[in-house]
Amino acid sequence: MEELIRKRIKQIKKGDQNAFAEIVELFKDKIYQLVYRMIGNSHEAEDIAQEAFIRAYININSFDVNRKFSTWLYRIATNLTIDRIRKKKPDYYLDAEVAGTEGLTMYSQVAADIALPEEEVETMELQGEIQRQILKLPDKYRSVIVLKYIDELSLIEISEILEIPVGTVKTRIHRGREALRQQLRHV
């Protein structure tokens, strides 16, 4: 896949816009999910994800083809999301759409033929509560928790995306987990 992406990037640098459309198609869902889980609002997540692709296209000539494209793109999306979080009021999105079906069904992994409806409701409520608590974390902890546990990235990838040392990533993951544990102790 990396070879395909490198080939498309070379085409983009030569002016082929259709090659970038293929890259967008490959990454659009992952970028949207990353941003949504960090910001908690679907409209805002769509805007930021779109902005991330625009920035990637505009700055494609600065991309080092010897590095992983996904890491570069995740870094752009994460930085844009953190910038947006810092610019908004601290509690602006705590009530927005968190209780809606989007926030509750996003994590649903329960097979319909196994779980009882009551269990599914409980699972959705718990997932919604976890999402609400993730949204309450400071952005430096929220970003590493989302990248590690939701997007399942390695410590090295997270380090590259956030441009911080691996040791700092480990510390933030630990502190973020502890903060979540404290927030969820009543659940």
N, C-alpha and C positions, 0 to 999 in steps of 0.2 A: 504494500500500500504506500509506503514512503517513497518508493521509486516512482509510482504513478503520480504522486503529489509533486515530486521534484520535476517530473516531465511537464506537468501542467503549469508549474511556476515558471519554467523556462518559456513556455508558450505565452503566458501572461506577460512576461517581460518583453516579449516580442510584439505585444499589442493584441493578443487574442483574448477578448473579453469572455468568450464562451468557455474557455478553459477555467476561468474563475468561477463561472456558474456551477461547474462540476465540483469544485472545491467547496463552494457554499452548500451544495446539496449533501456532500459528505459530512459536513460538520454542523449544519444548522441546528439540528435537534440537541446535540451535546452542548453547544454554546448556549442555546436558549435555556436548557435545564440548569446549567451551571449558574447563569445569571438569575434565573427565577428562584433558585434555592437560596441565593444570597440576598435577594431583595424582597421576595415574597409578593410580587405584584406582576401579573401576567402582561399587562400592557407596557409597563415600564421595562420588563424583561425583553419583550419583543423589540422595543426601541433601542435598548442597549445592545442586544445581539446584532441588530441591523447596523448600528454604529460601529461595532467591532469589525464586521466584515468590510464596511466602507473604509475604515482606517487601515485594515490589512491590505486592501486593494491599493489604496493611495500610497502606502509605504512598502509595497512588495519589493521594491528595489533595495530596501535596507535589510531584507531577510537574508540570513546566511544559509545557503542551501545545504551546508554541512551539518546543520542543526535540525531538530525535529520541528516540523511546521506546526503540529498540534500544540506543542508547548508555547510557541510564539503567539499563536492565535488565542490560547487560553490566557496568556499574560495580558494581551490587549483587552480581552473581555473582562478579566478580573480587575484590572486597573480602572477601566471605565465604570464598572459596578461600584468599586470602592469610592471613586470620585463622586458618583451620584449619591451614595449613602452619606458621605460627608457633607454634601450640600443640602440635604433635606433635613427637616426637623427630626429630632431623635425618635419620636413616637408616631410619626406620620403614618406608617404602614402597619402598625401593630393590629389595627382593626380591619384593615383593607384586605378583603378576599381570603383571609386566612381561614375563616369558617366556611367558605364556599366549597363547592365540590372539587374545584381544581386542586386546591391545597390538600384536600383530604384524599383524593384518589390517586395522586401522583405516586405515592409510595406503595400502593396496594399491590402486593405480590401473592395474595392468597388465592389459591385455585378455587373456582366456584363449586366444583363437585366435592370438595373436602370440607370446607368451612361452612358452619351454620350461619344464617343471616345475622344472628346476634353477635357471633364472633367477628364477623366482618365489620359490623358497626363499631364494636369495641376497638378493633384494630384501626379503623379509620379515625376514630376519636383520638386514640393514642398517637397515631402518626400526625394528626393535626396538632396535637399538643406539642409533640417534639418539634414540628416545624415552627410553631409559635415561639418556643423556647430558643430555637436556633436563631430566629430573627431578633431576639433580645440580646444575643451575644454582641460584644464589641466587634467591629468589622474585622480586626486583625485575627480574632479567634474564629469568627464565622467563616471567613474565607478558607482557612486551613481545614476546618471541620467538613465543610462542603466538598472541598477538593479531595480530601482523604477518604471520607466515609460514604459520600454520595457518588462522586465521580470515580472513586477507587484509584486515585493516582498514587504513584510512589512518592516517597519523601523527596527524592531527587527531582522528580518532575515538579512537585509543588515548590521546591526551592528555586527552580529555574523560572517558573511562572511568576512567583512573587518577588523574585530577585533578592532572596534573603538566604543566609546560610542554613544548611540542613539542621544544625543544632537548634537554631531559632525556630524552625518548622516543628521539630520535636517538642520544644518547650511550649509553643503555642497550641499544639494539638493536646498536650497534657493539660494545660491550663483551661483550654476550651472544653475538654471532656469533664474536668472537675467542675467548671461553672455549670455545664449542662446537668451533671449529676446533682448538684445542689438545687438547681431549678426544678428538677424532675423528682426530687425526693418525696414529694407529696402525692405523686401519681401511683 
